[in-house]
Amino acid sequence: MENQLILASSSPRRQELLRQVRIPFTLRVPNLDESQIITNDPYEKVEQLAMLKGRHVSIEKENEVILSADTVVAFQNKIFEKPKSKQEAKEVITALSGEVHHVYTGVMIRSEKAEEIFVEKTEVEFWPLLNEEIDSYVSSEEPYDKAGAYGIQSIGAMFVKRITGDYYNVVGLPVSRVMRELYSFSVKPKL
């Protein structure tokens, strides 16, 4: 019997990625305070947040599988989450200009019988950016709902010189790895 995937995330990008690979899912967004996770280590932070989100959503039927995730951008021992202001977005993009940073996504998949937790890390290098590029970008709506203040899948793509690792991890969900893990939970795409 195939199991039913429950996505414990309000991220439109995660929803889009699951639709892209034709995994049917039901949305069940956890209502929780993420500020209780206070570590400054990006690996630990995304791992702990994915677990917090995943455990905050209850399994209501025997065949349900919960998928939760969290993504952060890290540069020089500093975690860049979603910017809260235009000034903060500008500071983040300016810091990343011409530099290499890392994107971490923590993922938790759980059912009544099993639990899998992993963290995916991708390296991203930005081109050196002009102040006018940064100012124009932070004046758009794009930076404000994305970790690291940019979306590689949209306008932020113009900043990226190269990536090493999973592109989709930078978008917000390492789809290929998630798919392989979901197979062991009897969750498969509808091709």
N, C-alpha and C positions, 0 to 999 in steps of 0.2 A: 504494500500500500504506500502511495506517495504521501508525503507530509505537506502541510500548509505552512508557508513562510509568513512570519509576522515581522515586519520591519519596524524596529523601535527607533525611528529617526524622523525628524521633520524636514530633513535636507531634500530639496527638490532635485539636487544632483544625484544623490543616492537612489532616489526613486527612478529617475531617468535611466541610470545605468542598469538597474535591475530590469526595467522594461526593454532596454536595448538588447539584453541577452535572453529575453523572453522568460524571465522567472516571474510567475504570478505571485503577488504578495498582498497582504492586508496591512494597512497602516495602524499602528498602535503606539502613539507617541508618549513617552514617559514624561510626567510632570515632576521635575526634581530640581534641586539646587546644585548646579555643577561646581559652585565655589567651594564646596567641601573637599574637593581634591586640590591639595595645595602644593604638591611636589613641583619642583622646577626642572625635573628631568623629563624631556619630551617623550621618551619611550614609556616611562612609568605613567606619565600623565594620560596619554591616549589609552594605554592598557587599562588603567583604573577607571577612566571615564566610560570606556566601552563596557566594562563589567558593571559599573554603577547603572548605566542605562539599561543594559540587558537584564539585570536582576530586578529592575524597577517595574518591568512589564511582566505581568503574570501569564503563565500558560493556562489557558482556559479549556482547551481540549487536548486529548491524548496525542493527537497527530500534529500539534503545532510546534514549530521551530522558530525561536526568536533570533533575529539578527540585529545587532547594535554595533555602532561604530563611532569613532571620534577622530578628527584630523587636526593637527597643528603644524605650523611651520616653525622651524628652529634655525637660528643663526647666532653663532658665537655665544653659546650657552644662554640664549634668550629665546623664550617662546613667544611667537607672534600669533595671537588668535584673531578673532574678528575685531577690526578697529571700531572704536566707539565714536570717533569724530574724524573730520576732514584732516585736522592736524596730525592725529595719530596715524591715519592712512598714509599721509605724506612722509612721516618719519619712517614708517615700515618700508615703503617702496624705495625711499632714499637709501636706507641701510642695505637693502638687498641689491641695489644698483651695482653692476659689475662684479658681483660676488657669487659664491656658491653657498647654497643653503640646503636644508633637508626638510622633507615633508614626511611626517609620521602619521600613519593611520592605525589605530587599534581597533580590532574586530573581535566580537564575541558572538559565537553561535551556540545556542543551547536548546536542549529538549528536556523532557522528563528523565531521559536515560543517559544523556551525554552532554559534555560541554567542551568547546574548543575556543581558545583565546590565542591570538597572535598579533604581532605588530609588523607592518610593512614599512620600509624606509626607502625613499627615493631622493636622489640628489638632483638639484636643479641649479643651473647657472644662468644668471641674468646678464644681458648686455649692459654696458655702461649707459645710463639713461641721462637724457638732457632734462634740466629743470622744467622746461615747458612741456615735455612729455608727461612728467610726473604730475604737474599741476593740472593738465588737461584730464589725465586719467582719474585723479582723485575728485575732480569736479563731476564725474559721471556717477551713476548709482552703483556701479559694479563692485567697488572694494568693500562695501560695508556688511556683506553677509558671508564673507569668505575668510578663512584662516589665512594669515599672511597678506591680506588686503588685495589679493589678485585671484583671477580665475583663468587658469591655463587653457580652459576650453572656450574662452571668449576673448574679450579685448586684451586681457593680460597675456595672451599668447605672443604678442609682439615684443614682450620683454625677454622671452626665454631664448637663450643662446643654445642650450643643450640640456638634456636630462639623461640620467643614468638610473635605470630601474623602470618601474611600472608607471606609465603615463596616467592610468586611471586612478592610481593611488593619489596623485596630485589633485585630481578632480574631486576625490573624496571617498573612493572605495576601490580597493585592489580587486577588481572584478574576477580576473582569472583565478587567483588564489581562493577567493570566496567561493567561486563555482566548484572548485575541486573539493573544498571542505563541505559544501552543501550536499554533494553526492553521497558522502558518508552519512548524512542525515536524511537520506531519501527525499531530497528536494531537487527536482530536475527542471530544465527549461521545457517550455511547451513550444516545440519547433513545428 
